[in-house]
Amino acid sequence: MNVRRATEDDRATLYGLWDEWVERESSIPSWVEGAREETRAGIDTAVRFGSAVIAEERGDVLGFACGVMEGLRIGDLTELYVRPDARGRGIAGALVRAVVAGLRERGALFLTGGVGPDNAPARNFYEKAGFRTVELRLVVDIDTVERRLAADS
């Protein structure tokens, strides 16, 4: 298995892997607007600054990861996907190490990332890597919060 920095020529592959992940494992919630466009812009930024990586083996793409800088000292692991048939082989760790190397070159001292609350395998991976929860984001539709809070008055 080889992990390498993604190039401009890899953009379509990275976009396709993200689309595959969304289709197979993580549909976009109805309240999220512009996720595909924002993700593609983030992938473009990561490619441009050398913090987008691809794992390959014998010509097959196994997964990818991207990171972007959020300020001067914080890198954000924006994407991490390993195809299901390639999991359990240490590929996610190799991808994250490569993204961290790219972000470190740009001055990152800290790394953030996000994961869905119901994605236990990913949460376990992040916890083993040393990530800890520092914020819990919540969402509710406006009709529901208005109705429930009105009932309290």
Steps between C-alpha positions, in 0.01 A plus 500: 500500500626845408382834641582801288407864478211564266562714194280717282447193281343316797215745562236295318609190693472683833160641409387152397619344826311760701187437294547125557525554876182710505311247288615194698533618855407853591214673327500876528235626745225713348605801708851512353515734202777495243686205652620364167626837378664586832666159517635536149638844586668351808647216293631757251664695783657187646638395160639848439683508834626141503274363772283269290618140477398178327568138600556267206592138446578345163320782322186482719405801710427386856415830667585865548533771760516880492591770744486879494638768725257681729706797610873495567536198729195279447466242227160344434470143373210569267476167319595141581360208306625147453300272275323228701689209344834662594425574866681346794841522334632822655418710194310769693798548731741527207274755331468712814877492560554628145243779544659596832840523330356738240327712763809507722695644205251785500534566873228288659549412865151361560262285296122506509255270328138401502305177504134407517381389846379167363825412319652283773791359295615849400455633854713212631770577243508868596507425873790253454684773307459736798208716391259608773157658485509874566166606358166338426302668219123462510232562238123541504252625244345840580141371514590244766690738726226765475228245578684345794609827655151647458365206700728605789361854521 
